[in-house]
């Protein structure tokens, strides 16, 4: 049985997530398709809130 409240807390269909940036291992930062650092895109930061990746936690002990 599904609790009644779950009908309103989660979407019926999950939308695919498209990340508009990728991690560049040689530069150790997230970059946009045009090569600019992802943190330089104000609209992206406002929409996503952050551009963190998991790479830092794998290479640095203090993340």
C-alpha positions as CSV (number, residue, x, y, z in Angstrom):
1,X,0.0,0.0,0.0
2,X,1.3,3.4,-0.9
3,X,0.9,6.2,1.7
4,X,-1.5,8.9,0.6
5,X,1.1,11.7,1.1
6,X,3.5,10.2,-1.4
7,X,1.1,10.9,-4.2
8,X,1.9,14.6,-3.8
9,X,5.6,14.6,-2.7
10,X,7.2,13.0,-5.8
11,X,6.7,13.5,-9.5
12,X,4.9,10.8,-11.4
13,X,7.6,10.8,-14.2
14,X,11.2,11.6,-13.6
15,X,12.7,13.9,-16.2
16,X,16.2,13.2,-17.5
17,X,18.9,15.4,-16.1
18,X,21.4,17.0,-18.6
19,X,24.5,18.4,-17.1
20,X,25.7,21.3,-19.3
21,X,29.3,20.9,-18.3
22,X,31.9,18.2,-18.0
23,X,34.9,17.6,-15.8
24,X,38.3,18.4,-17.4
25,X,40.9,16.2,-15.6
26,X,43.9,18.1,-17.0
27,X,42.5,21.5,-15.7
28,X,40.9,19.9,-12.6
29,X,37.7,21.9,-13.1
30,X,34.3,21.7,-14.7
31,X,34.1,23.2,-18.2
32,X,31.3,24.2,-20.5
33,X,31.2,22.8,-24.1
34,X,33.0,26.0,-25.4
35,X,35.9,25.4,-22.9
36,X,35.1,28.2,-20.4
37,X,35.1,27.2,-16.7
38,X,31.6,26.3,-15.7
39,X,31.7,28.7,-12.7
40,X,31.9,31.6,-15.2
41,X,28.3,31.0,-16.4
42,X,26.1,33.0,-14.1
43,X,22.8,31.5,-15.4
44,X,24.1,28.0,-14.9
45,X,25.1,28.8,-11.3
46,X,21.7,30.3,-10.6
47,X,19.9,27.2,-12.0
48,X,22.1,24.5,-10.5
49,X,23.4,26.3,-7.4
50,X,26.8,24.6,-7.8
51,X,29.1,22.9,-10.3
52,X,30.7,20.5,-7.9
53,X,32.0,17.1,-9.1
54,X,33.1,14.0,-7.3
55,X,36.6,14.2,-8.6
56,X,37.8,16.4,-5.7
57,X,36.8,13.9,-3.1
58,X,38.8,11.2,-4.9
59,X,42.0,13.2,-5.2
60,X,42.0,15.4,-2.1
61,X,41.7,14.4,1.5
62,X,40.1,17.7,2.7
63,X,37.1,18.0,0.4
